[in-house]
Amino acid sequence: MTEETRVGVDVGGTFTDVVTVRDGRLSVTKVPSTPDAPERGVSNGLDAAVERDGVQASSVSFFGHGTTVATNAVLEGEWADTALVTTAGFRDALEIGRQNRPDIYDFDVEKPDPVVERDRRYEVRGRVDERGEELEPLSEADARAVAAELRESGVESVAVSLLFPFENDAHERRVREILREEGIDASISLSSTVLPEIREYERTLTTALNAALKPVIDRYVGNLSEDVREAGVEAPLKIMQSNGGIITAEAARERPVNTLLSGPAAGVQGATHVATACGFEDIVTMDMGGTSCDVSVVTDGDPLVTTETTVGDYPVSVPTVDVHTVGAGGGSIAWVDTGGALRVGPRSAGAEPGPICYGRGGTDPTITDAHLLLGRIDPEAFLADDLSGTRDAVEAAFESLAEEAGTTPEAAAQGVVDVANANMERALRVVSVERGYDPREFAVVAFGGAGPLHAAELADALDAPRVVVPRTAGVLSALGLLISDVLYDYSTSRVRPLAEVDPRDVRDAFADFVEDGRERLEDEGFAGDAARFEASVDLRYAGQSFELSVPVAPEVDEAELADARERFHEAHERRYGHAYPEEPVELVTLRLRARGLVSPPNLEPERREGSVEDAITETRRVVLSGEAFDARVYDRTRLPTDAAFEGPAVVEGEESTTVVHPGQTVRVDDAANLVVEVGE
């Protein structure tokens, strides 16, 4: 009998990671990413897993995928030719945007290019008010005239964003019907489906991005699905969303804007799973890969989710795991600016050619190369043999960098690590201290190929007491795909004074969401106790321009609304340090999450016997914080369960290396995770 296999594939800027789980046995495969055609990297990884681990493609029962295709399309502006249909008088909402500037003292700052150029933006007459009452009928003649122009333009996709469709979407739906009647076969995105919420600019922008990404994701998912089928995998393709949940490939094709932070969200899910199993429910996650470092906070075992996310220059208001990203990855390039200061990133060596030590022709010094020069990684043991470069090439690059910076090569390498750490420490403070969380009460979960190299030093700077390095640290995002629940998010804005809200209206709205969510989950095999529905409301004080989300029961009554008001005051006090219980509160948006509960595979490894000394491979000169030490180097695969040792030390694993500083201690837990006690 063929054993069933679960496969998770995460595409990063440098490597494509493949994790397979078969009968509780976990296998890992890393192959270089192929930025020009990411689906080829996925296929290469799957082929390598078949060859290396004997995985039978026909036995794959689950195939999950985390992708950066949508993210890269937005960052590079490489999306489909898109048109926008708006209410008459609002054609330039995308161009006007908001008044806020990245730098309030820079009067020459330029706004990002609108997703849809002005000659592709069209108006139709017809109005509904803020309560959904029709003030002016939709002009069907205008809609048909727009259709005629769209036929001439040859656009691939159309976004429709009219006024107040979250209160009444009849006009948007009718515009779509007319465009179809007139023979427009481009994909169509309605704001009442993509983001039925207040704020005209954000709703229109998010809808326009969704429309612009639809053809891009449709082609990618189509090509990937075909490649996977040709490889013999019959399991349906599942995609990770930005909110940390899995959806079908068809749903991702319809709502590609929901996949913009697909990869980072999978990493946070994987870190949450590992940390919870270790007994840590309050964590700061740190995912440092080849091109960037993504950080986030998890409280009480739940990742923080936000609807205020910026991708590139564009605010995207869909539910997203609250991830903050900086351009500090293993491949980030070091350089000296015109003032003589050492800088790191955001430019990266990426997958091709990669850091110098990969031996693929890279010539620019990177963070990974700095670690090699400082003795923290061994060129002979770093990843696969065919990726190891020569120490001579690394030294030559740092001699040139040191000459520009006026220092020695070793000091320049230490400087690269210090600058990268400073960038990442700021990011970690953004998601912790600036969110009102005390890092002293959190564990840092470090993963990605480069995260464990930096985590212990960063935890010390933050006064975080410990660092957890998962057994599969180098591929935790891919593992996160295998343990994430299926999620569908629903929302609609209903801006009302809370005192005037009729609980029956709220119950009816939630009931509609539950009905649709239940149907979706049942189609994917989740019913009964495996389907869960989590409701919340966004509230604010009257006159505020922002709101906070508080949980409620879907069967809302007067008492539940009163409790929600009190929870809002408490949340406001916790987040901003003050609350005004006597001030009137407004209801803004209703939200419901339909969750299909996935049973994660049992990945507990067998206990490993032996002594710590058996895992020592050598004693190596390692530079830590500018001081040289003779540090013991451990083979992670040979460390026994419950092993304990002190720093300075280097622990070399199959996909990542962990650096332990003097005064810090390490233990290996029952799940083969490294737990580094940072100390006081």
SULJO-V623246 format. One line per field, one symbol per residue. ss: DSSP state (2 for helix, 1 for strand, 0 for the rest). phi: phi as a letter, one per 40 degrees, with the letter a starting at -180 (. if undefined). A space follows every 10 residues. Layout:
BEGIN
ss->???
phi->???
END
This chain:
BEGIN
ss->0000111111 1000111111 1100111111 1100000222 2222222222 2220002221 1111110022 2222220000 0111111000 0022220000 0000000000 0000000222 1111001100 0001110002 2222222222 2220001111 1000000002 2222222222 2000001111 2222000002 2222222222 2222222222 2222222222 0000001111 0000011122 2222022220 0222222222 2222222200 0011111100 0011111110 0110110011 1001110001 1011110000 0111110000 0111111100 0000022200 0000012222 2220000000 0000222000 2222222222 2222200022 2222222222 2222222222 2022200022 2011111222 2222222222 2200011110 0022222222 2220011111 1111111222 0022222222 2222222222 2220000222 1111111111 1000000111 1100000222 2222222222 2222220000 0000111111 1111110000 0000000000 0222211111 1111001111 1111122200 0001110011 1100001111 0000111100 0001111000
phi->.cccbbbbbb cbcbbbbbbb bbfgcbbbbb bccbdcadcc cccccccccc ccbgccdccc babbabbbcc dcccccgbbc cbbbbbcdgb cbdcccgbcc bdbccccbcb cccccbcccb bbbbchabcc bgcccacccc ccccccdccc cccgccabbb bbcfcccacc ccccdcdccc dcgcbccbbb ccbcacbcgd cccccccccd cccdcccccc ccccdccccc chcbcccbbc cccgbcbccc ccccbcccbc bdcdcccccc ccccccccgb bbbbcbbbbc babbbabbbf gbccbbbbbb bgbbcbcbda dcbbbbcbbd ccccabcccg ccbbgccbcg cbcgddccgb hcbccbcccc ccccgcbbdc bcfcdcbccb cccccccccc cccccgacdc cccccccccc cccccccccc cbdccgbcdc bbccbbagcb dccbcccccc ccgccabbbc dbdcbccccd ccbcccbbbb aacacaddcc ccdcccdccc cccccccccc cccbgbagcc bbbbbabcba cdgcbabbcb cacdccbdcc ccccccccdc cccccbgaab dcccbbcbac babcbccccc ccbccccbch bcccccbabb cbcbfgbcbc bcbbcccbcc cgcaabccab bbbcbabbbb cdgbbbbbcc cgccbcccgc
END
